[in-house]
Amino acid sequence: MGNLYSKVPPIPSISDSTLIVDEIETAMQEADEVKIAVGYVSVAGLIQLDKLVRSNKINHIDLVIGMYKVEGIPESIYNKITEVNT
């Protein structure tokens, strides 16, 4: 498959690179179920994921979010996760 890249700073723009977001969006167009495991999330990322789930009529999604044990999960993230889950 090769490497997937993010365009989130400080990662430099790499010409002819495959972006993670593009691969996820393409895969979700063909899926009816999605499983994702990540370290951290953002409110903007959760909003985008919710839009993709709705627009692609995904029947089931498992989202595993880690890395918050020491610092605790920010209230804004917790609230958005709860909102998206319903």
PDB file of N, CA, C and O in Angstrom:
ATOM      1  N   MET A   1       0.817  -1.183   0.000  1.00  0.00           N
ATOM      2  CA  MET A   1       0.000   0.000   0.000  1.00  0.00           C
ATOM      3  C   MET A   1       0.861   1.247   0.000  1.00  0.00           C
ATOM      4  O   MET A   1       0.568   2.179  -0.748  1.00  0.00           O
ATOM      5  N   GLY A   2       1.886   1.303   0.787  1.00  0.00           N
ATOM      6  CA  GLY A   2       2.711   2.497   0.859  1.00  0.00           C
ATOM      7  C   GLY A   2       2.387   3.328   2.081  1.00  0.00           C
ATOM      8  O   GLY A   2       1.642   2.900   2.963  1.00  0.00           O
ATOM      9  N   ASN A   3       2.950   4.510   2.123  1.00  0.00           N
ATOM     10  CA  ASN A   3       2.756   5.405   3.256  1.00  0.00           C
ATOM     11  C   ASN A   3       1.544   6.297   3.054  1.00  0.00           C
ATOM     12  O   ASN A   3       1.244   6.720   1.938  1.00  0.00           O
ATOM     13  N   LEU A   4       0.857   6.572   4.144  1.00  0.00           N
ATOM     14  CA  LEU A   4      -0.231   7.539   4.144  1.00  0.00           C
ATOM     15  C   LEU A   4       0.222   8.739   4.953  1.00  0.00           C
ATOM     16  O   LEU A   4       0.911   8.587   5.962  1.00  0.00           O
ATOM     17  N   TYR A   5      -0.157   9.921   4.521  1.00  0.00           N
ATOM     18  CA  TYR A   5       0.308  11.139   5.166  1.00  0.00           C
ATOM     19  C   TYR A   5      -0.859  11.993   5.626  1.00  0.00           C
ATOM     20  O   TYR A   5      -1.978  11.870   5.130  1.00  0.00           O
ATOM     21  N   SER A   6      -0.574  12.856   6.580  1.00  0.00           N
ATOM     22  CA  SER A   6      -1.515  13.847   7.059  1.00  0.00           C
ATOM     23  C   SER A   6      -1.016  15.206   6.607  1.00  0.00           C
ATOM     24  O   SER A   6       0.186  15.413   6.442  1.00  0.00           O
ATOM     25  N   LYS A   7      -1.934  16.122   6.410  1.00  0.00           N
ATOM     26  CA  LYS A   7      -1.485  17.477   6.072  1.00  0.00           C
ATOM     27  C   LYS A   7      -1.552  18.400   7.279  1.00  0.00           C
ATOM     28  O   LYS A   7      -1.658  19.619   7.143  1.00  0.00           O
ATOM     29  N   VAL A   8      -1.486  17.801   8.460  1.00  0.00           N
ATOM     30  CA  VAL A   8      -1.514  18.558   9.711  1.00  0.00           C
ATOM     31  C   VAL A   8      -0.094  19.017  10.045  1.00  0.00           C
ATOM     32  O   VAL A   8       0.814  18.189  10.113  1.00  0.00           O
ATOM     33  N   PRO A   9       0.117  20.318  10.254  1.00  0.00           N
ATOM     34  CA  PRO A   9       1.445  20.800  10.618  1.00  0.00           C
ATOM     35  C   PRO A   9       1.949  20.130  11.888  1.00  0.00           C
ATOM     36  O   PRO A   9       1.136  19.844  12.767  1.00  0.00           O
ATOM     37  N   PRO A  10       3.200  19.872  12.030  1.00  0.00           N
ATOM     38  CA  PRO A  10       4.331  20.357  11.243  1.00  0.00           C
ATOM     39  C   PRO A  10       4.736  19.426  10.103  1.00  0.00           C
ATOM     40  O   PRO A  10       5.818  19.591   9.540  1.00  0.00           O
ATOM     41  N   ILE A  11       3.901  18.457   9.748  1.00  0.00           N
ATOM     42  CA  ILE A  11       4.259  17.557   8.651  1.00  0.00           C
ATOM     43  C   ILE A  11       4.287  18.360   7.353  1.00  0.00           C
ATOM     44  O   ILE A  11       3.315  19.040   7.025  1.00  0.00           O
ATOM     45  N   PRO A  12       5.391  18.286   6.616  1.00  0.00           N
ATOM     46  CA  PRO A  12       5.495  19.053   5.380  1.00  0.00           C
ATOM     47  C   PRO A  12       4.617  18.457   4.284  1.00  0.00           C
ATOM     48  O   PRO A  12       4.311  17.265   4.306  1.00  0.00           O
ATOM     49  N   SER A  13       4.223  19.273   3.344  1.00  0.00           N
ATOM     50  CA  SER A  13       3.458  18.796   2.195  1.00  0.00           C
ATOM     51  C   SER A  13       4.378  17.980   1.299  1.00  0.00           C
ATOM     52  O   SER A  13       5.454  18.445   0.923  1.00  0.00           O
ATOM     53  N   ILE A  14       3.964  16.781   0.960  1.00  0.00           N
ATOM     54  CA  ILE A  14       4.766  15.895   0.122  1.00  0.00           C
ATOM     55  C   ILE A  14       4.018  15.689  -1.182  1.00  0.00           C
ATOM     56  O   ILE A  14       2.896  15.183  -1.180  1.00  0.00           O
ATOM     57  N   SER A  15       4.627  16.075  -2.301  1.00  0.00           N
ATOM     58  CA  SER A  15       3.941  15.960  -3.579  1.00  0.00           C
ATOM     59  C   SER A  15       3.660  14.501  -3.909  1.00  0.00           C
ATOM     60  O   SER A  15       4.451  13.614  -3.588  1.00  0.00           O
ATOM     61  N   ASP A  16       2.527  14.268  -4.553  1.00  0.00           N
ATOM     62  CA  ASP A  16       2.086  12.929  -4.961  1.00  0.00           C
ATOM     63  C   ASP A  16       1.930  11.966  -3.788  1.00  0.00           C
ATOM     64  O   ASP A  16       2.040  10.753  -3.971  1.00  0.00           O
ATOM     65  N   SER A  17       1.678  12.482  -2.595  1.00  0.00           N
ATOM     66  CA  SER A  17       1.486  11.614  -1.431  1.00  0.00           C
ATOM     67  C   SER A  17       0.002  11.277  -1.280  1.00  0.00           C
ATOM     68  O   SER A  17      -0.868  12.033  -1.713  1.00  0.00           O
ATOM     69  N   THR A  18      -0.261  10.157  -0.675  1.00  0.00           N
ATOM     70  CA  THR A  18      -1.626   9.732  -0.405  1.00  0.00           C
ATOM     71  C   THR A  18      -1.992  10.186   0.996  1.00  0.00           C
ATOM     72  O   THR A  18      -1.313   9.855   1.968  1.00  0.00           O
ATOM     73  N   LEU A  19      -3.072  10.948   1.090  1.00  0.00           N
ATOM     74  CA  LEU A  19      -3.486  11.477   2.381  1.00  0.00           C
ATOM     75  C   LEU A  19      -4.381  10.478   3.117  1.00  0.00           C
ATOM     76  O   LEU A  19      -5.210   9.799   2.511  1.00  0.00           O
ATOM     77  N   ILE A  20      -4.196  10.405   4.426  1.00  0.00           N
ATOM     78  CA  ILE A  20      -4.993   9.520   5.272  1.00  0.00           C
ATOM     79  C   ILE A  20      -6.478   9.832   5.097  1.00  0.00           C
ATOM     80  O   ILE A  20      -7.287   8.920   4.925  1.00  0.00           O
ATOM     81  N   VAL A  21      -6.834  11.095   5.139  1.00  0.00           N
ATOM     82  CA  VAL A  21      -8.232  11.502   5.052  1.00  0.00           C
ATOM     83  C   VAL A  21      -8.861  11.033   3.741  1.00  0.00           C
ATOM     84  O   VAL A  21     -10.022  10.623   3.732  1.00  0.00           O
ATOM     85  N   ASP A  22      -8.125  11.086   2.647  1.00  0.00           N
ATOM     86  CA  ASP A  22      -8.655  10.637   1.358  1.00  0.00           C
ATOM     87  C   ASP A  22      -8.913   9.132   1.357  1.00  0.00           C
ATOM     88  O   ASP A  22      -9.925   8.672   0.828  1.00  0.00           O
ATOM     89  N   GLU A  23      -8.009   8.376   1.942  1.00  0.00           N
ATOM     90  CA  GLU A  23      -8.177   6.921   2.017  1.00  0.00           C
ATOM     91  C   GLU A  23      -9.366   6.542   2.897  1.00  0.00           C
ATOM     92  O   GLU A  23     -10.116   5.623   2.566  1.00  0.00           O
ATOM     93  N   ILE A  24      -9.539   7.241   4.004  1.00  0.00           N
ATOM     94  CA  ILE A  24     -10.672   6.967   4.884  1.00  0.00           C
ATOM     95  C   ILE A  24     -11.983   7.284   4.174  1.00  0.00           C
ATOM     96  O   ILE A  24     -12.923   6.491   4.223  1.00  0.00           O
ATOM     97  N   GLU A  25     -12.051   8.432   3.521  1.00  0.00           N
ATOM     98  CA  GLU A  25     -13.277   8.814   2.819  1.00  0.00           C
ATOM     99  C   GLU A  25     -13.611   7.827   1.708  1.00  0.00           C
ATOM    100  O   GLU A  25     -14.779   7.479   1.533  1.00  0.00           O
ATOM    101  N   THR A  26     -12.625   7.372   0.963  1.00  0.00           N
ATOM    102  CA  THR A  26     -12.842   6.398  -0.104  1.00  0.00           C
ATOM    103  C   THR A  26     -13.329   5.072   0.462  1.00  0.00           C
ATOM    104  O   THR A  26     -14.276   4.481  -0.058  1.00  0.00           O
ATOM    105  N   ALA A  27     -12.691   4.607   1.516  1.00  0.00           N
ATOM    106  CA  ALA A  27     -13.075   3.329   2.125  1.00  0.00           C
ATOM    107  C   ALA A  27     -14.489   3.390   2.694  1.00  0.00           C
ATOM    108  O   ALA A  27     -15.232   2.413   2.606  1.00  0.00           O
ATOM    109  N   MET A  28     -14.864   4.516   3.269  1.00  0.00           N
ATOM    110  CA  MET A  28     -16.189   4.641   3.876  1.00  0.00           C
ATOM    111  C   MET A  28     -17.298   4.640   2.830  1.00  0.00           C
ATOM    112  O   MET A  28     -18.439   4.298   3.144  1.00  0.00           O
ATOM    113  N   GLN A  29     -16.986   5.013   1.601  1.00  0.00           N
ATOM    114  CA  GLN A  29     -17.988   4.995   0.536  1.00  0.00           C
ATOM    115  C   GLN A  29     -18.423   3.569   0.206  1.00  0.00           C
ATOM    116  O   GLN A  29     -19.518   3.357  -0.314  1.00  0.00           O
ATOM    117  N   GLU A  30     -17.577   2.604   0.503  1.00  0.00           N
ATOM    118  CA  GLU A  30     -17.860   1.213   0.184  1.00  0.00           C
ATOM    119  C   GLU A  30     -18.216   0.380   1.419  1.00  0.00           C
ATOM    120  O   GLU A  30     -18.476  -0.817   1.295  1.00  0.00           O
ATOM    121  N   ALA A  31     -18.231   0.983   2.588  1.00  0.00           N
ATOM    122  CA  ALA A  31     -18.406   0.235   3.832  1.00  0.00           C
ATOM    123  C   ALA A  31     -19.820   0.367   4.382  1.00  0.00           C
ATOM    124  O   ALA A  31     -20.516   1.349   4.123  1.00  0.00           O
ATOM    125  N   ASP A  32     -20.230  -0.641   5.145  1.00  0.00           N
ATOM    126  CA  ASP A  32     -21.455  -0.509   5.918  1.00  0.00           C
ATOM    127  C   ASP A  32     -21.143  -0.576   7.412  1.00  0.00           C
ATOM    128  O   ASP A  32     -22.017  -0.371   8.255  1.00  0.00           O
ATOM    129  N   GLU A  33     -19.870  -0.868   7.725  1.00  0.00           N
ATOM    130  CA  GLU A  33     -19.392  -0.930   9.104  1.00  0.00           C
ATOM    131  C   GLU A  33     -17.953  -0.418   9.129  1.00  0.00           C
ATOM    132  O   GLU A  33     -17.170  -0.709   8.225  1.00  0.00           O
ATOM    133  N   VAL A  34     -17.608   0.345  10.166  1.00  0.00           N
ATOM    134  CA  VAL A  34     -16.275   0.936  10.270  1.00  0.00           C
ATOM    135  C   VAL A  34     -15.729   0.744  11.678  1.00  0.00           C
ATOM    136  O   VAL A  34     -16.446   0.919  12.664  1.00  0.00           O
ATOM    137  N   LYS A  35     -14.460   0.383  11.759  1.00  0.00           N
ATOM    138  CA  LYS A  35     -13.762   0.291  13.044  1.00  0.00           C
ATOM    139  C   LYS A  35     -12.519   1.156  12.966  1.00  0.00           C
ATOM    140  O   LYS A  35     -11.690   0.984  12.073  1.00  0.00           O
ATOM    141  N   ILE A  36     -12.388   2.087  13.905  1.00  0.00           N
ATOM    142  CA  ILE A  36     -11.265   3.015  13.917  1.00  0.00           C
ATOM    143  C   ILE A  36     -10.688   3.052  15.330  1.00  0.00           C
ATOM    144  O   ILE A  36     -11.430   3.140  16.308  1.00  0.00           O
ATOM    145  N   ALA A  37      -9.368   2.984  15.430  1.00  0.00           N
ATOM    146  CA  ALA A  37      -8.679   3.151  16.709  1.00  0.00           C
ATOM    147  C   ALA A  37      -7.662   4.273  16.543  1.00  0.00           C
ATOM    148  O   ALA A  37      -6.840   4.247  15.628  1.00  0.00           O
ATOM    149  N   VAL A  38      -7.724   5.257  17.436  1.00  0.00           N
ATOM    150  CA  VAL A  38      -6.825   6.409  17.369  1.00  0.00           C
ATOM    151  C   VAL A  38      -6.352   6.768  18.768  1.00  0.00           C
ATOM    152  O   VAL A  38      -6.927   6.333  19.765  1.00  0.00           O
ATOM    153  N   GLY A  39      -5.306   7.560  18.826  1.00  0.00           N
ATOM    154  CA  GLY A  39      -4.820   8.039  20.111  1.00  0.00           C
ATOM    155  C   GLY A  39      -5.649   9.211  20.596  1.00  0.00           C
ATOM    156  O   GLY A  39      -6.236   9.165  21.677  1.00  0.00           O
ATOM    157  N   TYR A  40      -5.693  10.248  19.802  1.00  0.00           N
ATOM    158  CA  TYR A  40      -6.405  11.476  20.174  1.00  0.00           C
ATOM    159  C   TYR A  40      -7.399  11.843  19.078  1.00  0.00           C
ATOM    160  O   TYR A  40      -7.250  11.439  17.925  1.00  0.00           O
ATOM    161  N   VAL A  41      -8.406  12.609  19.453  1.00  0.00           N
ATOM    162  CA  VAL A  41      -9.377  13.134  18.495  1.00  0.00           C
ATOM    163  C   VAL A  41      -9.532  14.633  18.725  1.00  0.00           C
ATOM    164  O   VAL A  41      -9.094  15.176  19.739  1.00  0.00           O
ATOM    165  N   SER A  42     -10.158  15.273  17.772  1.00  0.00           N
ATOM    166  CA  SER A  42     -10.509  16.686  17.920  1.00  0.00           C
ATOM    167  C   SER A  42     -12.006  16.821  17.693  1.00  0.00           C
ATOM    168  O   SER A  42     -12.634  15.940  17.105  1.00  0.00           O
ATOM    169  N   VAL A  43     -12.570  17.914  18.156  1.00  0.00           N
ATOM    170  CA  VAL A  43     -13.985  18.167  17.924  1.00  0.00           C
ATOM    171  C   VAL A  43     -14.239  18.246  16.415  1.00  0.00           C
ATOM    172  O   VAL A  43     -15.216  17.685  15.920  1.00  0.00           O
ATOM    173  N   ALA A  44     -13.372  18.932  15.696  1.00  0.00           N
ATOM    174  CA  ALA A  44     -13.532  19.049  14.240  1.00  0.00           C
ATOM    175  C   ALA A  44     -13.473  17.670  13.566  1.00  0.00           C
ATOM    176  O   ALA A  44     -14.237  17.394  12.642  1.00  0.00           O
ATOM    177  N   GLY A  45     -12.576  16.825  14.029  1.00  0.00           N
ATOM    178  CA  GLY A  45     -12.468  15.478  13.480  1.00  0.00           C
ATOM    179  C   GLY A  45     -13.711  14.648  13.752  1.00  0.00           C
ATOM    180  O   GLY A  45     -14.150  13.892  12.886  1.00  0.00           O
ATOM    181  N   LEU A  46     -14.285  14.779  14.945  1.00  0.00           N
ATOM    182  CA  LEU A  46     -15.506  14.057  15.289  1.00  0.00           C
ATOM    183  C   LEU A  46     -16.689  14.547  14.448  1.00  0.00           C
ATOM    184  O   LEU A  46     -17.535  13.753  14.037  1.00  0.00           O
ATOM    185  N   ILE A  47     -16.740  15.840  14.198  1.00  0.00           N
ATOM    186  CA  ILE A  47     -17.800  16.397  13.342  1.00  0.00           C
ATOM    187  C   ILE A  47     -17.668  15.845  11.927  1.00  0.00           C
ATOM    188  O   ILE A  47     -18.663  15.451  11.320  1.00  0.00           O
ATOM    189  N   GLN A  48     -16.446  15.813  11.400  1.00  0.00           N
ATOM    190  CA  GLN A  48     -16.218  15.285  10.053  1.00  0.00           C
ATOM    191  C   GLN A  48     -16.555  13.800   9.983  1.00  0.00           C
ATOM    192  O   GLN A  48     -17.160  13.351   9.009  1.00  0.00           O
ATOM    193  N   LEU A  49     -16.173  13.038  10.995  1.00  0.00           N
ATOM    194  CA  LEU A  49     -16.485  11.612  11.031  1.00  0.00           C
ATOM    195  C   LEU A  49     -18.002  11.407  11.052  1.00  0.00           C
ATOM    196  O   LEU A  49     -18.518  10.535  10.353  1.00  0.00           O
ATOM    197  N   ASP A  50     -18.705  12.193  11.836  1.00  0.00           N
ATOM    198  CA  ASP A  50     -20.161  12.098  11.897  1.00  0.00           C
ATOM    199  C   ASP A  50     -20.775  12.374  10.527  1.00  0.00           C
ATOM    200  O   ASP A  50     -21.701  11.675  10.116  1.00  0.00           O
ATOM    201  N   LYS A  51     -20.274  13.381   9.816  1.00  0.00           N
ATOM    202  CA  LYS A  51     -20.777  13.694   8.472  1.00  0.00           C
ATOM    203  C   LYS A  51     -20.535  12.523   7.520  1.00  0.00           C
ATOM    204  O   LYS A  51     -21.412  12.171   6.730  1.00  0.00           O
ATOM    205  N   LEU A  52     -19.344  11.918   7.595  1.00  0.00           N
ATOM    206  CA  LEU A  52     -19.031  10.784   6.722  1.00  0.00           C
ATOM    207  C   LEU A  52     -19.926   9.587   7.018  1.00  0.00           C
ATOM    208  O   LEU A  52     -20.387   8.909   6.099  1.00  0.00           O
ATOM    209  N   VAL A  53     -20.170   9.326   8.297  1.00  0.00           N
ATOM    210  CA  VAL A  53     -21.040   8.207   8.687  1.00  0.00           C
ATOM    211  C   VAL A  53     -22.444   8.437   8.141  1.00  0.00           C
ATOM    212  O   VAL A  53     -23.056   7.525   7.586  1.00  0.00           O
ATOM    213  N   ARG A  54     -22.946   9.637   8.297  1.00  0.00           N
ATOM    214  CA  ARG A  54     -24.304   9.942   7.828  1.00  0.00           C
ATOM    215  C   ARG A  54     -24.400   9.930   6.309  1.00  0.00           C
ATOM    216  O   ARG A  54     -25.325   9.337   5.756  1.00  0.00           O
ATOM    217  N   SER A  55     -23.466  10.571   5.632  1.00  0.00           N
ATOM    218  CA  SER A  55     -23.551  10.669   4.171  1.00  0.00           C
ATOM    219  C   SER A  55     -23.324   9.325   3.475  1.00  0.00           C
ATOM    220  O   SER A  55     -23.824   9.109   2.371  1.00  0.00           O
ATOM    221  N   ASN A  56     -22.580   8.428   4.108  1.00  0.00           N
ATOM    222  CA  ASN A  56     -22.332   7.115   3.512  1.00  0.00           C
ATOM    223  C   ASN A  56     -23.236   6.033   4.093  1.00  0.00           C
ATOM    224  O   ASN A  56     -23.095   4.854   3.766  1.00  0.00           O
ATOM    225  N   LYS A  57     -24.165   6.441   4.956  1.00  0.00           N
ATOM    226  CA  LYS A  57     -25.146   5.525   5.554  1.00  0.00           C
ATOM    227  C   LYS A  57     -24.478   4.308   6.190  1.00  0.00           C
ATOM    228  O   LYS A  57     -24.867   3.164   5.951  1.00  0.00           O
ATOM    229  N   ILE A  58     -23.457   4.589   7.012  1.00  0.00           N
ATOM    230  CA  ILE A  58     -22.748   3.530   7.736  1.00  0.00           C
ATOM    231  C   ILE A  58     -23.686   2.985   8.814  1.00  0.00           C
ATOM    232  O   ILE A  58     -24.249   3.746   9.602  1.00  0.00           O
ATOM    233  N   ASN A  59     -23.847   1.661   8.838  1.00  0.00           N
ATOM    234  CA  ASN A  59     -24.767   1.025   9.788  1.00  0.00           C
ATOM    235  C   ASN A  59     -24.204   0.933  11.207  1.00  0.00           C
ATOM    236  O   ASN A  59     -24.951   0.992  12.183  1.00  0.00           O
ATOM    237  N   HIS A  60     -22.888   0.789  11.311  1.00  0.00           N
ATOM    238  CA  HIS A  60     -22.282   0.585  12.632  1.00  0.00           C
ATOM    239  C   HIS A  60     -20.859   1.131  12.613  1.00  0.00           C
ATOM    240  O   HIS A  60     -20.121   0.939  11.646  1.00  0.00           O
ATOM    241  N   ILE A  61     -20.487   1.807  13.682  1.00  0.00           N
ATOM    242  CA  ILE A  61     -19.112   2.299  13.803  1.00  0.00           C
ATOM    243  C   ILE A  61     -18.601   2.049  15.217  1.00  0.00           C
ATOM    244  O   ILE A  61     -19.291   2.313  16.202  1.00  0.00           O
ATOM    245  N   ASP A  62     -17.383   1.537  15.295  1.00  0.00           N
ATOM    246  CA  ASP A  62     -16.669   1.408  16.565  1.00  0.00           C
ATOM    247  C   ASP A  62     -15.523   2.397  16.519  1.00  0.00           C
ATOM    248  O   ASP A  62     -14.682   2.331  15.622  1.00  0.00           O
ATOM    249  N   LEU A  63     -15.478   3.306  17.466  1.00  0.00           N
ATOM    250  CA  LEU A  63     -14.406   4.288  17.562  1.00  0.00           C
ATOM    251  C   LEU A  63     -13.730   4.117  18.909  1.00  0.00           C
ATOM    252  O   LEU A  63     -14.321   4.382  19.956  1.00  0.00           O
ATOM    253  N   VAL A  64     -12.492   3.673  18.868  1.00  0.00           N
ATOM    254  CA  VAL A  64     -11.713   3.479  20.095  1.00  0.00           C
ATOM    255  C   VAL A  64     -10.762   4.661  20.219  1.00  0.00           C
ATOM    256  O   VAL A  64      -9.940   4.907  19.336  1.00  0.00           O
ATOM    257  N   ILE A  65     -10.883   5.386  21.319  1.00  0.00           N
ATOM    258  CA  ILE A  65     -10.065   6.577  21.545  1.00  0.00           C
ATOM    259  C   ILE A  65      -9.215   6.341  22.785  1.00  0.00           C
ATOM    260  O   ILE A  65      -9.751   6.110  23.869  1.00  0.00           O
ATOM    261  N   GLY A  66      -7.914   6.394  22.638  1.00  0.00           N
ATOM    262  CA  GLY A  66      -7.023   6.157  23.771  1.00  0.00           C
ATOM    263  C   GLY A  66      -6.249   7.408  24.128  1.00  0.00           C
ATOM    264  O   GLY A  66      -6.571   8.503  23.667  1.00  0.00           O
ATOM    265  N   MET A  67      -5.241   7.244  24.940  1.00  0.00           N
ATOM    266  CA  MET A  67      -4.274   8.289  25.275  1.00  0.00           C
ATOM    267  C   MET A  67      -4.783   9.364  26.231  1.00  0.00           C
ATOM    268  O   MET A  67      -4.084  10.352  26.457  1.00  0.00           O
ATOM    269  N   TYR A  68      -5.952   9.206  26.785  1.00  0.00           N
ATOM    270  CA  TYR A  68      -6.465  10.229  27.694  1.00  0.00           C
ATOM    271  C   TYR A  68      -6.352   9.832  29.165  1.00  0.00           C
ATOM    272  O   TYR A  68      -6.848  10.553  30.030  1.00  0.00           O
ATOM    273  N   LYS A  69      -5.719   8.715  29.463  1.00  0.00           N
ATOM    274  CA  LYS A  69      -5.667   8.217  30.841  1.00  0.00           C
ATOM    275  C   LYS A  69      -4.954   9.184  31.786  1.00  0.00           C
ATOM    276  O   LYS A  69      -5.450   9.456  32.879  1.00  0.00           O
ATOM    277  N   VAL A  70      -3.814   9.696  31.381  1.00  0.00           N
ATOM    278  CA  VAL A  70      -3.018  10.559  32.255  1.00  0.00           C
ATOM    279  C   VAL A  70      -3.604  11.966  32.335  1.00  0.00           C
ATOM    280  O   VAL A  70      -3.802  12.503  33.424  1.00  0.00           O
ATOM    281  N   GLU A  71      -3.878  12.550  31.185  1.00  0.00           N
ATOM    282  CA  GLU A  71      -4.340  13.937  31.132  1.00  0.00           C
ATOM    283  C   GLU A  71      -5.838  14.082  31.374  1.00  0.00           C
ATOM    284  O   GLU A  71      -6.307  15.151  31.765  1.00  0.00           O
ATOM    285  N   GLY A  72      -6.580  13.019  31.143  1.00  0.00           N
ATOM    286  CA  GLY A  72      -8.034  13.093  31.202  1.00  0.00           C
ATOM    287  C   GLY A  72      -8.583  13.602  29.886  1.00  0.00           C
ATOM    288  O   GLY A  72      -7.901  14.312  29.148  1.00  0.00           O
ATOM    289  N   ILE A  73      -9.805  13.239  29.601  1.00  0.00           N
ATOM    290  CA  ILE A  73     -10.417  13.646  28.338  1.00  0.00           C
ATOM    291  C   ILE A  73     -10.986  15.065  28.484  1.00  0.00           C
ATOM    292  O   ILE A  73     -11.702  15.344  29.446  1.00  0.00           O
ATOM    293  N   PRO A  74     -10.680  15.946  27.553  1.00  0.00           N
ATOM    294  CA  PRO A  74     -11.217  17.309  27.622  1.00  0.00           C
ATOM    295  C   PRO A  74     -12.751  17.292  27.557  1.00  0.00           C
ATOM    296  O   PRO A  74     -13.341  16.468  26.859  1.00  0.00           O
ATOM    297  N   GLU A  75     -13.372  18.190  28.275  1.00  0.00           N
ATOM    298  CA  GLU A  75     -14.831  18.237  28.328  1.00  0.00           C
ATOM    299  C   GLU A  75     -15.445  18.433  26.945  1.00  0.00           C
ATOM    300  O   GLU A  75     -16.476  17.833  26.638  1.00  0.00           O
ATOM    301  N   SER A  76     -14.828  19.260  26.111  1.00  0.00           N
ATOM    302  CA  SER A  76     -15.361  19.501  24.766  1.00  0.00           C
ATOM    303  C   SER A  76     -15.363  18.219  23.934  1.00  0.00           C
ATOM    304  O   SER A  76     -16.299  17.973  23.173  1.00  0.00           O
ATOM    305  N   ILE A  77     -14.316  17.405  24.078  1.00  0.00           N
ATOM    306  CA  ILE A  77     -14.236  16.129  23.360  1.00  0.00           C
ATOM    307  C   ILE A  77     -15.295  15.175  23.906  1.00  0.00           C
ATOM    308  O   ILE A  77     -16.018  14.544  23.134  1.00  0.00           O
ATOM    309  N   TYR A  78     -15.390  15.067  25.218  1.00  0.00           N
ATOM    310  CA  TYR A  78     -16.387  14.187  25.839  1.00  0.00           C
ATOM    311  C   TYR A  78     -17.801  14.556  25.382  1.00  0.00           C
ATOM    312  O   TYR A  78     -18.591  13.685  25.018  1.00  0.00           O
ATOM    313  N   ASN A  79     -18.108  15.851  25.404  1.00  0.00           N
ATOM    314  CA  ASN A  79     -19.443  16.298  24.997  1.00  0.00           C
ATOM    315  C   ASN A  79     -19.727  15.972  23.540  1.00  0.00           C
ATOM    316  O   ASN A  79     -20.834  15.549  23.207  1.00  0.00           O
ATOM    317  N   LYS A  80     -18.748  16.161  22.670  1.00  0.00           N
ATOM    318  CA  LYS A  80     -18.949  15.886  21.242  1.00  0.00           C
ATOM    319  C   LYS A  80     -19.095  14.389  20.997  1.00  0.00           C
ATOM    320  O   LYS A  80     -19.923  13.979  20.184  1.00  0.00           O
ATOM    321  N   ILE A  81     -18.302  13.563  21.688  1.00  0.00           N
ATOM    322  CA  ILE A  81     -18.423  12.110  21.550  1.00  0.00           C
ATOM    323  C   ILE A  81     -19.825  11.668  21.967  1.00  0.00           C
ATOM    324  O   ILE A  81     -20.458  10.863  21.285  1.00  0.00           O
ATOM    325  N   THR A  82     -20.294  12.193  23.075  1.00  0.00           N
ATOM    326  CA  THR A  82     -21.631  11.844  23.568  1.00  0.00           C
ATOM    327  C   THR A  82     -22.699  12.275  22.570  1.00  0.00           C
ATOM    328  O   THR A  82     -23.638  11.527  22.299  1.00  0.00           O
ATOM    329  N   GLU A  83     -22.557  13.471  22.027  1.00  0.00           N
ATOM    330  CA  GLU A  83     -23.517  13.991  21.047  1.00  0.00           C
ATOM    331  C   GLU A  83     -23.523  13.144  19.776  1.00  0.00           C
ATOM    332  O   GLU A  83     -24.588  12.781  19.275  1.00  0.00           O
ATOM    333  N   VAL A  84     -22.354  12.833  19.263  1.00  0.00           N
ATOM    334  CA  VAL A  84     -22.246  12.058  18.025  1.00  0.00           C
ATOM    335  C   VAL A  84     -22.769  10.644  18.241  1.00  0.00           C
ATOM    336  O   VAL A  84     -23.393  10.065  17.351  1.00  0.00           O
ATOM    337  N   ASN A  85     -22.517  10.098  19.408  1.00  0.00           N
ATOM    338  CA  ASN A  85     -22.975   8.739  19.698  1.00  0.00           C
ATOM    339  C   ASN A  85     -24.495   8.618  19.653  1.00  0.00           C
ATOM    340  O   ASN A  85     -25.022   7.581  19.250  1.00  0.00           O
ATOM    341  N   THR A  86     -25.203   9.668  20.061  1.00  0.00           N
ATOM    342  CA  THR A  86     -26.663   9.599  20.058  1.00  0.00           C
ATOM    343  C   THR A  86     -27.195   9.850  18.666  1.00  0.00           C
ATOM    344  O   THR A  86     -28.408   9.833  18.457  1.00  0.00           O
TER     345      THR A  86
END
